[in-house]
């Protein structure tokens, strides 16, 4: 049964499934909690492992409110909603797992609110998150930027066009999605993560040219680990058994 809470005046939808240690799930752009997490089996996997799944529909997506103002999608808003959900439920700490746009939001939360999370998984987000200057430095060390990454400010927009069109065909509001694209994709760098002490895992598919390599991002986060899922791209990695095993293993090691 869908539940709702108020976040800065916006009505946001979420699922609260299972019992045990809470874990907040943040989905990708133009997806929702059902497409990103329930259908690929993450609800069943995590609840069976003893977690309480808190899966949120981000602003502009799914059954949540869909503002068309760019400012509504700044990280303090769209990423900060994870903190607001924990506060709404009276939870001091939880695990955090984000994918793609949700991975960017998870990285921002790790940098700004790391003490609220016991462990953080950043999925489908790697080199593309790093600030341009830092990304260029990594490129010189052998982590080449993709053509999309080299030619766009957000490092993500071109590869998201098919997802964007699919969401619109499913009834999504283009105004909200466009505003989200312009507001919700910050770049971060090593300085942003300097004070992080929360365990973190960065996971990307080996064929994910949208996310880029997970290793430069992990190297920017103190103590973080990186995992490359063989043979998977940005979309196919979500349901991959190797990906699921890596996430469960990491979470379990820090339980």
C-alpha positions in Angstrom: 0.0 0.0 0.0 1.4 3.4 -1.1 2.2 5.8 1.8 2.8 9.5 1.6 4.6 12.2 3.6 5.1 15.9 3.2 8.5 17.3 2.1 8.7 21.0 1.9 5.1 21.2 0.8 5.3 18.4 -1.8 3.4 15.2 -1.3 5.8 12.3 -1.9 5.0 8.6 -2.2 6.9 5.7 -0.7 6.7 2.1 0.2 7.5 0.7 3.6 8.1 -3.0 3.3 9.6 -5.6 5.7 11.1 -5.5 9.1 14.6 -5.0 10.4 17.3 -2.4 9.7 15.9 0.4 7.5 17.4 1.0 4.1 16.3 3.9 1.9 16.2 3.3 -1.9 16.5 6.2 -4.3 15.7 5.4 -8.0 17.0 6.7 -11.3 15.8 9.5 -13.6 12.5 8.8 -15.4 12.0 5.7 -13.4 10.1 5.2 -10.1 10.3 2.9 -7.0 8.4 0.1 -8.8 10.5 0.1 -12.0 13.9 0.5 -10.3 13.4 -1.6 -7.2 10.3 -3.8 -7.0 10.2 -5.3 -10.4 13.9 -6.2 -10.5 13.5 -8.1 -7.2 15.2 -5.7 -4.7 12.2 -5.6 -2.4 12.2 -9.4 -2.0 15.9 -9.7 -1.8 16.4 -7.0 0.9 13.4 -8.0 3.0 14.5 -11.6 2.9 17.9 -10.4 4.2 16.3 -8.7 7.1 16.0 -5.1 6.0 13.1 -2.7 6.2 12.8 -1.3 2.7 11.9 2.4 2.4 11.6 3.1 -1.3 10.8 6.7 -2.3 9.3 8.1 -5.5 11.5 11.2 -6.1 10.0 14.5 -6.8 8.7 14.7 -10.4 8.4 10.9 -10.7 5.9 8.1 -10.0 3.1 8.9 -7.6 4.9 11.9 -6.0 4.3 15.5 -6.7 5.7 16.9 -9.9 6.8 20.5 -9.6 8.0 22.2 -12.8 10.4 24.6 -11.0 14.1 23.9 -11.4 14.8 25.0 -7.8 12.6 22.2 -6.5 15.1 19.7 -7.8 18.3 21.1 -6.2 20.1 18.4 -4.2 19.0 20.0 -0.9 15.5 19.3 -2.1 15.4 16.0 -4.1 18.3 14.3 -2.2 17.3 15.9 1.1 13.9 14.1 0.9 15.7 11.0 2.1 16.5 12.8 5.4 12.9 14.1 5.5 11.6 10.6 5.2 13.7 9.3 8.0 12.6 12.3 10.2 9.0 11.6 9.3 9.4 8.0 10.4 11.3 8.9 13.5 14.5 7.0 12.4 17.9 8.3 13.4 20.0 6.2 11.0 19.5 3.9 8.0 21.4 2.4 5.1 21.2 4.2 1.8 21.2 2.8 -1.7 20.8 4.9 -4.8 21.0 4.1 -8.5 21.8 6.5 -11.4 20.2 9.8 -10.4 19.5 8.2 -7.1 23.2 7.3 -6.9 24.1 11.0 -7.4 21.7 11.9 -4.6 23.2 9.2 -2.4 26.6 10.6 -3.0 25.4 14.1 -2.1 23.9 12.8 1.0 27.0 10.9 1.9 29.0 14.1 1.6 26.6 16.3 3.5 24.7 14.0 5.9 26.9 10.9 6.2 26.3 10.5 9.9 22.6 9.7 9.2 23.6 6.6 7.3 25.4 3.4 8.4 26.5 2.4 4.9 25.9 3.9 1.5 25.7 2.2 -1.9 26.2 4.5 -5.0 25.1 2.5 -8.0 25.2 3.5 -11.7 27.2 6.6 -10.9 31.0 6.9 -11.3 33.3 9.1 -13.2 30.3 11.1 -14.5 29.7 12.5 -11.0 33.1 14.1 -10.6 33.6 17.8 -11.2 34.9 18.5 -14.7 38.5 19.5 -13.6 38.8 16.3 -11.5 37.3 14.2 -14.3 39.9 15.5 -16.7 42.6 14.6 -14.3 41.3 11.0 -14.1 41.0 10.9 -17.8 44.8 11.5 -18.1 45.3 8.5 -15.8 43.5 6.2 -18.2 39.8 6.6 -17.3 38.7 8.1 -20.6 35.6 10.2 -20.8 32.9 9.0 -23.1 31.8 11.3 -26.0 28.6 12.2 -24.1 30.6 13.0 -21.0 33.0 15.2 -22.9 30.4 17.3 -24.6 27.7 18.0 -22.0 27.7 20.0 -18.8 25.6 17.5 -16.8 27.5 14.5 -18.2 24.2 12.6 -18.3 21.6 14.2 -20.5 22.2 12.6 -24.0 22.1 9.0 -22.8 18.9 9.8 -20.8 16.9 10.8 -23.9 15.4 7.3 -24.4 14.4 7.1 -20.8 12.9 10.6 -20.9 10.8 9.8 -24.0 9.6 6.5 -22.4 8.5 8.4 -19.3 6.6 10.9 -21.3 4.9 8.1 -23.2 3.9 6.6 -19.9 2.2 9.8 -18.8 5.1 11.6 -17.2 5.1 15.4 -17.2 7.8 16.7 -19.5 7.9 20.0 -17.5 8.8 18.2 -14.3 11.3 15.9 -15.9 13.0 18.8 -17.8 13.2 20.7 -14.5 14.7 17.7 -12.8 17.4 17.3 -15.5 18.4 20.9 -15.0 18.4 20.9 -11.2 19.2 17.4 -9.9 22.6 16.5 -11.4 25.4 18.2 -9.4 29.1 17.5 -9.8 31.1 16.7 -6.7 34.8 16.3 -6.1 37.3 15.0 -3.6 37.0 18.0 -1.4 33.3 17.4 -1.0 34.0 13.9 0.5 37.0 14.9 2.7 35.2 14.4 6.0 33.3 11.3 5.1 33.7 8.4 7.5 30.6 6.4 6.5 31.4 3.1 4.6 30.6 3.5 0.9 30.5 1.2 -2.1 30.5 2.5 -5.8 29.1 0.0 -8.3 28.8 0.3 -12.1 28.4 -2.0 -15.1 31.6 -2.6 -17.1 29.7 -1.4 -20.3 28.1 1.6 -18.6 29.3 4.5 -20.7 26.8 6.8 -19.0 28.1 6.3 -15.4 31.8 5.8 -16.4 34.3 3.9 -14.3 33.4 3.5 -10.5 37.1 3.6 -9.5 37.8 7.4 -9.7 34.7 8.2 -7.6 35.6 5.5 -5.0 39.1 6.9 -4.9 37.6 10.3 -4.1 35.7 9.0 -1.0 37.8 8.0 2.0 37.7 4.2 2.5 35.2 3.6 -0.3 35.3 0.4 -2.4 34.5 0.1 -6.1 33.0 -2.9 -7.9 32.7 -3.3 -11.7 29.8 -5.7 -12.8 31.0 -7.6 -15.9 29.2 -7.3 -19.2 26.4 -5.0 -18.0 25.3 -1.5 -19.1 23.5 1.2 -17.3 20.1 -0.5 -17.6 20.9 -4.2 -17.5 23.0 -4.1 -14.3 20.0 -3.3 -12.0 18.7 -6.9 -11.9 22.1 -8.6 -12.3 22.8 -11.3 -9.6 26.5 -10.3 -9.3 25.4 -6.7 -8.6 22.9 -7.9 -6.0 25.5 -10.1 -4.4 28.0 -7.3 -4.2 25.5 -5.0 -2.6 24.3 -7.5 0.0 27.8 -8.5 0.8 28.9 -4.9 1.4 25.8 -4.1 3.5 26.2 -7.3 5.5 29.9 -6.6 6.2 28.9 -3.3 7.9 25.8 -4.5 9.7 
